[in-house]
Amino acid sequence: MKTVLFALMAVFLVFANVAGAQQTRDRRVALAVTGGLTSIPDGLGAQCGRNARGNSGGGPEGSAAVVVRPWRLMVVQGDLRVAKHMVPTGCDLIGFDLDTTYNAEDRRDPFVTSTVQVGIETPANWPLLRATAGMGVLWGSSMRMVPVVGVAAGTRGQNLRLLVTAERMQTRVNATEVIGFPRLSASSRPIVVRPSWYAVRVGVEMPLR
């Protein structure tokens, strides 16, 4: 993955040097508004544990972002996302002898994250393709750090642009592994899980200046 990203960056930089000063430049600041769907990990959502069917869920998500282009081919993005957990609506126990339980304070509804990402994008006279990576926060009573990687594609122009984005996020959650069923006679031990989730959104990017 790192090799591919470095290769893409090298191609973009070479193209920029060839294009020189005649290349059309994007406006430096833009506002992006998108909406779509996101998955929500079990430990941060329904908290069904392994001892259940349908232990992953998701729901609709809206996002607003400020996009800054400090230099050619470079982009810095700060954003805020809000999602509502809608699927599944409950947990169905199925009787395994290994389960995972989570702290109630880690449940998020609504599911709110914000990130700052840095990345590269194609030159202004190409169709918009962008790759970013950064760090963010999962908001709640206990704050969680969230590494994030994303890609985006869209149209060009000095006015409203169509934008499609996809992201992968991950965090760290303390949990308890329960061995034995029923739980009244079970033994347990603390563990750390690193749930990840994905979001796909469609919206518009509006150049500001």
N, C-alpha and C positions, 0 to 999 in steps of 0.2 A: 504493500500500500504506500509506504513512504517513497519507494522508488518511483512509483507511478506519479505521485504528486510532484516530486522533484522534476521529473521529466516534463510534465505539463507546464510547470513554472518556467523551465528552460525554454520551451517552445514559445510561450507567451512573451518572454523577455526578448528573444531573438526577433520575433515579429515586430515588437515595439521599436527596436532599434532600426529595423528596415523601414518601417512606416514613417518614422521621424516626425518632423513638425507638421506635416501635411495631414496627419490623422485627426479626425473629428474627436473631440473630447466630450465625455459626459459631464453634465452638471455635477458639482462637487457634493451637493446635499440632496437627498431624496427621502420621501416618506413612503413606507410600504405598509399596506393594510391587507391582510389575508385571512382566510377562514378555511377550515377543513376538519379532518378527523385525526385523533391521536389515540394510541393505545395508552393504558395506564397500568403499571405493574401491580400485581396483587398486594404486595406489601405496603403500597401507598394508596390503594383503592379499597376493593372489597374485603381484603385480608381474609380470604377463604383458606389459605394455606394449601399444602400439598394434599391434604386429606379432603379433597373436594373436586367436583366437576366444574369446569368453567372458571378456573381461577385467574383468568386474565380478562380485562375489560377495557373499556374506552369510552369515547364520546366526542362531541363536537368541540372544536377549539377555535378561538379567535386570537389574532396576533397583530400588534402594531410595532413597527421598527423604524428607526432613523438610520439611514445609510449614508456614510461619508466616504468620499473618494479623495484621500489626501494626495495620492500620486497615481500616475497612470498604471492601470492593471491592479492596483491595490484597493481593497475595500475594508472599511471598519463598520460594524453593525451593532447597534444596541437595541434590544427588543424586550417586549413584555407579552406573555401569552397567558390566556385564561381558558381552561377546559372544564367541562362538566361531566362527571362520571355518570354514565347512563346504562352501560351493559357490562356485566350481568347485573340483575337486580337482587340476587340472593345467592347463597351457597348451598350446594347439595352434598352432604356428607356421604362417603362411600366406604368407609371402614378400613382404610389402610392402617398399618401399624407404625407408620412414620409420618410425622406432621411437622409443620412449621407455623409458629405463631408470632405475631408482631405486636409492637407497642401501639396502643390505641392512638397515641399522640402523633404517630406517623401517617395516619389516614388523612388524605387531602381531598376535600370537596367543598369549594371548587379547587381545581388543580392549577396552581399559579406558578409560573417560572419566569425568570428574566435572565438574559445572557448578554455577554459582550463577545463578539466574534471578529476575527481578522481573516482575510482571505484574498484570493486572486480571482480576476474575471477576465473574460476575453476583451480584446480591444473594442473601442466604441463603434467601429464600422463592421463588426461581426455580430451575429446573433448573440444575445446575452447568455453566457454560461458562467456559473460562479461556484466556487468551492470555498468553504469557510470552516474554521475550527475555533473553539474558545472555551470559556468557562462561564458558568451561571449559578443561580441560586434557586432552589425549590423553597418557596415561601411557606411558612406555617409556624406553629409553636416551637418546633425544632427545625432550625435552618439546615438545609442539606446542600452541599456543593454539587454542581451538575456539569461535568464535561459534555461538550456537544460538538458534533460535526454535521455539516449540512451541504447540500447542493441546491442550486436554483437555475432555472431557465426562463427566458422571457423574450419579449419584443424590445426593440429599440425606439428611439425618437425623443424629442424634447418635450413631449406631452405625456399623457397617461400611457402606461405600459402594462401589458399583461404579464403576470409573474406566477410561476409554479415553483414551490419549494418542498424539499423533503429533508428531514432531520432525524438524527439518532442521538439520544441522550442517555445518561447513566448516572447512578448515584450509589451511595453506600448506606445500608440500613442494618441496624442491630436487630436480631431476631432470636427466637428460642426454638431449638429442635427438640421435638417431643417424640420419644420412642416408647411404643406400647399403646395398646388400645383396649378398653376405653382410657381416656386421659386420667381418670382418678387413680389408676394404678401404674401410670407411666413414669419414666425417668426423663430428665430433660438436661440440656446443656446449651449455653449461649453460643451463637454463631453470628457471622456477618454475611449478609447477602448483598450482591451488587446488581440490582435490577436495572434493566434497560428498557427503553420504549421508543416508539417511532411516531412521527407526525408527517402528514402530507397536507399541504394547503394550496389554495389558489386565490389570487387576488390581484391587486394593482400596485404599481410603484409610480409615485408622482414626483417628478423632479421639482425642486424648490429654488435652487439658485446655482 
